[in-house]
């Protein structure tokens, strides 16, 4: 894998441990609807995939998924989004990549309006060339919801800059911790490097076709910059 010009970074489970806030808000939403509340291990499936898909996977009936999403978002916007912490080693990794000339942008299935606030709250915008304008996410109304949609949105936004107008898929690498990161990137011909410190199940990233899977932020830098095998 050649050194990328642009790296797209997933947020939940890749840059930050957002599980505490997400799990608390999901449990709140299920209680509000009078639905069974699974254990925390099951609720953690909400971390990463689009929210509608995650609630469906938890067994929420299809006709009640919109209500579950609404209840979740009320709790999340009320403060749950900030129950979040950057993974150790991530800030140093981002700084090293930026200093090596790699352009960084966030591409997350989380609604963009929330993602930008979280990135700023965590101070991660300091390593993005345009600050929170380099944060690309889903829409609240679901018109842009899948990871493939978000990757397309990010590529379009980056290519709007004159210096990146000719950006090709093989100039870009997606970094994420779940299979939908791999599949969403692949839909646009973009390779994905998986990270094993997030919420991934054993073998999930490899089965999805990740170009490499790394275990630490330092190994991620090595894999992206070509300085050492990414293991």
C-alpha positions as CSV (number, residue, x, y, z in Angstrom):
1,X,0.0,0.0,0.0
2,X,1.5,3.3,-1.1
3,X,1.5,6.3,1.2
4,X,-2.0,8.0,1.0
5,X,-2.5,11.7,0.3
6,X,-5.8,11.6,2.3
7,X,-6.8,9.4,5.3
8,X,-10.5,9.2,6.2
9,X,-10.9,8.5,9.9
10,X,-13.9,6.8,11.5
11,X,-14.9,8.4,14.8
12,X,-16.6,5.9,17.2
13,X,-14.2,3.1,18.1
14,X,-11.4,4.5,16.0
15,X,-10.5,7.9,17.3
16,X,-12.6,7.8,20.5
17,X,-14.2,5.5,23.0
18,X,-17.8,6.6,22.7
19,X,-19.4,3.4,24.0
20,X,-20.3,4.8,27.5
21,X,-22.5,7.6,26.1
22,X,-23.9,5.5,23.3
23,X,-24.8,2.6,25.6
24,X,-26.4,4.8,28.2
25,X,-28.5,6.7,25.6
26,X,-29.6,3.4,23.9
27,X,-30.7,1.9,27.2
28,X,-32.6,5.1,28.0
29,X,-34.3,5.0,24.6
30,X,-35.4,1.3,25.0
31,X,-36.8,2.0,28.5
32,X,-38.7,5.0,27.2
33,X,-40.4,2.8,24.6
34,X,-41.1,0.1,27.2
35,X,-38.9,-2.4,25.2
36,X,-36.6,-5.0,26.7
37,X,-33.2,-3.7,27.5
38,X,-30.4,-6.2,26.6
39,X,-27.2,-6.4,28.5
40,X,-24.4,-3.9,27.8
41,X,-22.5,-6.3,25.5
42,X,-25.5,-6.5,23.2
43,X,-26.2,-2.8,23.3
44,X,-22.6,-2.1,22.3
45,X,-23.6,-3.3,18.8
46,X,-25.0,0.2,18.4
47,X,-21.4,1.6,18.3
48,X,-20.4,2.1,14.7
49,X,-23.2,1.1,12.4
50,X,-26.0,3.5,11.3
51,X,-28.4,3.9,14.3
52,X,-31.5,2.5,12.5
53,X,-29.6,-0.7,11.6
54,X,-28.2,-1.1,15.1
55,X,-31.6,-0.8,16.8
56,X,-33.1,-3.3,14.3
57,X,-30.2,-5.7,15.2
58,X,-31.2,-5.3,18.8
59,X,-34.7,-6.6,18.0
60,X,-36.6,-3.3,18.0
61,X,-39.7,-3.8,15.7
62,X,-39.3,-2.0,12.4
63,X,-42.3,0.3,13.1
64,X,-40.8,1.4,16.4
65,X,-37.2,2.0,15.1
66,X,-38.0,5.7,14.3
67,X,-39.2,6.2,17.9
68,X,-36.2,4.5,19.3
69,X,-33.9,6.7,17.2
70,X,-35.8,9.9,18.4
71,X,-35.6,8.9,22.0
72,X,-31.9,8.1,21.7
73,X,-31.1,11.4,20.0
74,X,-32.9,13.4,22.6
75,X,-30.7,11.8,25.3
76,X,-27.6,12.0,23.1
77,X,-28.0,15.7,22.2
78,X,-28.8,16.4,25.9
79,X,-25.3,15.6,26.9
80,X,-24.7,11.9,26.2
81,X,-22.5,12.7,23.2
82,X,-19.8,14.1,25.4
83,X,-19.5,10.9,27.5
84,X,-16.6,10.1,25.2
85,X,-12.7,10.0,25.4
86,X,-9.9,9.9,22.9
87,X,-8.1,6.6,22.8
88,X,-4.5,6.7,24.1
89,X,-2.0,7.2,21.4
90,X,-4.4,8.7,18.9
91,X,-3.4,12.3,19.2
92,X,0.2,11.5,18.7
93,X,-0.6,9.4,15.7
94,X,-2.7,12.1,14.1
95,X,0.1,14.6,14.6
96,X,2.7,12.4,13.1
97,X,0.5,11.7,10.0
98,X,-0.2,15.5,9.6
99,X,3.4,16.4,9.9
100,X,4.2,13.7,7.2
101,X,2.0,15.7,4.8
102,X,-1.1,13.4,5.0
103,X,-4.4,15.2,4.8
104,X,-6.8,14.0,7.6
105,X,-10.6,14.1,7.5
106,X,-13.2,12.4,9.7
107,X,-15.8,10.2,8.0
108,X,-18.4,8.8,10.4
109,X,-21.9,7.3,10.3
110,X,-22.8,9.6,13.2
111,X,-24.9,12.6,12.1
112,X,-22.5,15.3,11.0
113,X,-24.1,17.9,13.3
114,X,-23.2,15.8,16.3
115,X,-19.8,14.6,15.0
116,X,-18.5,18.2,14.5
117,X,-19.4,19.1,18.1
118,X,-17.7,15.9,19.4
119,X,-14.6,16.4,17.4
120,X,-14.3,20.0,18.6
121,X,-15.0,18.9,22.2
122,X,-12.3,16.3,22.1
123,X,-9.8,18.7,20.5
124,X,-9.4,16.4,17.4
125,X,-10.1,19.3,15.1
126,X,-6.6,20.6,15.7
127,X,-5.2,18.0,13.3
128,X,-7.7,18.7,10.5
129,X,-6.6,21.2,8.0
130,X,-10.0,23.0,7.9
131,X,-11.1,22.1,11.5
132,X,-14.6,20.8,11.8
133,X,-15.2,21.6,8.1
134,X,-13.2,18.4,7.5
135,X,-15.7,16.3,9.5
136,X,-18.1,14.4,7.3
137,X,-21.1,12.5,8.6
138,X,-24.6,11.3,8.1
139,X,-27.8,13.5,8.0
140,X,-30.4,13.4,10.7
141,X,-33.1,12.7,8.2
142,X,-31.4,9.6,6.9
143,X,-30.9,10.8,3.3
144,X,-27.2,10.2,3.8
145,X,-26.9,7.3,6.2
146,X,-24.7,4.4,5.1
147,X,-20.9,4.5,5.3
148,X,-20.7,4.4,1.5
149,X,-22.9,7.6,1.4
150,X,-20.6,9.3,4.0
151,X,-17.4,8.3,2.1
152,X,-18.9,9.7,-1.1
153,X,-19.8,12.9,0.8
154,X,-16.2,13.2,2.1
155,X,-14.6,12.6,-1.3
156,X,-16.9,15.2,-2.9
157,X,-16.1,17.7,-0.2
158,X,-12.4,17.2,-0.4
159,X,-12.4,17.3,-4.2
160,X,-14.1,20.7,-4.1
161,X,-10.7,22.1,-3.0
162,X,-8.5,23.0,-5.9
163,X,-5.4,21.1,-4.5
164,X,-7.5,17.9,-4.3
165,X,-9.6,18.2,-7.4
166,X,-7.9,15.3,-9.0
167,X,-8.0,13.1,-5.9
168,X,-8.2,9.4,-6.9
169,X,-9.5,6.5,-4.9
170,X,-6.0,5.0,-4.6
171,X,-4.8,8.3,-3.1
172,X,-7.2,7.7,-0.1
173,X,-7.3,5.2,2.8
174,X,-10.2,4.7,5.2
175,X,-9.3,3.8,8.8
176,X,-12.1,2.2,10.9
177,X,-12.9,-0.5,13.4
178,X,-16.0,-2.2,11.9
179,X,-16.8,-4.1,8.7
180,X,-19.1,-1.3,7.4
181,X,-16.0,1.0,7.3
182,X,-14.4,-1.6,4.9
183,X,-17.4,-2.0,2.8
184,X,-18.3,1.7,2.6
185,X,-14.8,2.5,1.5
186,X,-14.7,-0.4,-1.0
187,X,-17.9,0.9,-2.7
188,X,-15.7,3.8,-3.9
189,X,-12.5,1.9,-4.7
190,X,-10.9,3.1,-1.4
191,X,-8.8,0.7,0.7
192,X,-9.4,0.4,4.4
193,X,-7.0,-0.3,7.2
194,X,-8.8,-1.7,10.2
195,X,-8.0,-1.0,13.9
196,X,-8.4,-3.6,16.5
197,X,-8.7,-1.4,19.6
198,X,-12.3,-0.4,18.9
199,X,-15.5,-2.5,19.0
200,X,-14.7,-5.0,16.3
201,X,-15.4,-8.7,16.7
202,X,-12.5,-11.1,16.1
203,X,-11.9,-11.7,12.4
204,X,-14.6,-9.2,11.3
205,X,-12.2,-6.8,9.6
206,X,-10.2,-9.5,7.9
207,X,-13.4,-11.2,6.6
208,X,-14.6,-7.8,5.3
209,X,-11.5,-7.4,3.2
210,X,-9.5,-4.8,5.2
211,X,-6.1,-4.1,3.6
212,X,-4.4,-4.5,7.0
213,X,-5.5,-4.7,10.6
214,X,-3.4,-2.9,13.3
215,X,-3.4,-3.2,17.0
216,X,-2.1,0.2,18.1
217,X,-2.1,3.8,16.9
218,X,1.7,3.6,16.4
219,X,1.3,0.5,14.2
220,X,-1.4,2.5,12.3
221,X,1.1,5.2,11.5
222,X,3.7,2.7,10.4
223,X,1.1,0.9,8.1
224,X,0.0,4.2,6.5
225,X,3.4,5.7,6.0
226,X,5.0,2.5,4.9
227,X,7.6,2.5,7.7
228,X,6.9,-1.0,8.9
229,X,4.4,-3.9,8.5
230,X,1.0,-2.9,9.9
231,X,0.4,-5.6,12.4
